[in-house]
């Protein structure tokens, strides 16, 4: 059966969620935006793959595990450096607790990150199992790591992903599965259930066949649902929302036929990356320098090429800024702390609702200058 790619649990779920979204991702090959929770989960999974990659029953050291975690950290998708640092620390703590719990009873698994690829009724299937262990009776124990905040109640006993893993392992390995496990890493709890019975496996195989047949017949129409469409990256190009985004220029996913333009984009991106790297390096060096000066009680220091002085500075940070402003208003001090905000003034002048006379008075005080901004992201 000719499909854009082998079916997996995730692609089957995506098709049944919205056939149009499946088309955008797997037929048109338009990439989605990176998501921080996917990057976080991948980082922790890669660290645990390293933890269980030894061929002898002796766990790697905690230092080696955390070093590997730092080296393979997946960065895309985080809102900013603060959010990335928060998740990095959460992952470090999860791995440390995991190590403390399992290092002494370390064992070599039957398989780690097991890739399966086979056909069912001519339909190619693929996927990856986080870990497979051998039970004392010789049967297989399938384990899937979860890094989300919580597991939905009742999911374990009906989850189609675990059913797919059981079906695939028994078909490809020729060995019976004895138990299925969701390992919830934030709580270090293993949620276990017995092997799937025939009805759930039959339900899965029917879903595989029905999904494959629908895709090969080009049944790829949108399936709008507010809870799904609200967060969909493909909304601007979806036929359901085409009127909402009418007039907005479409951005090609990849530069095609414009080598000079593509070279300029990459040159700008490389230069910006150097600036960011230099900025981080300068911030780290500055923090270390300030700490050293403070420790020695120096206000000034000299290098061979530079001189630096340290001025005392205090910065207040408030959780409830609105309440602070209300207090200042009551005290008659509001005008002393609230200077005109350039972005807000720009928005006001570019809007259509501003009073004509007020607009004239403001424009006399300034000059309208075209200032295009470039927004850069990694492909």
Buried (B, 14 or more C-beta within 10 A) or exposed (E): EEBBEBBBBEBBBBBBBBBBBBBBBBBEEBEEEBBBEBBBBBBBBBBBBBBBEBEEEEBBEBEEBBBBBEEBBBEBBBEEEEEBEBBBEBBBEBBBBBBEEBBEEBEBBBBBBBEBEBEBEEBBBBBBBBBBBBEEEEBBBBBBBBBEEEBEEEBBEEBBBBBBBBBBBBEBBEBBBBBBBBBBBBBEEEBEBEBBEEEBBEBBBEBBBEBBEBBEEEEBEBBEEEEEBEEBBBBEBBEBBEEEEEEEEEEEEEBEEEEEEEEEBEEEBEEEEEEEEEEEEEEEEEEEBEEEBEEEEEEEBEEEEEEBEBEEEEEEEEEEEEEEBEEBEEEEEEEEEEEEEEEEEEEBBEEEEBEEEEEEEBEEEEEEEEEEEEEEEEE
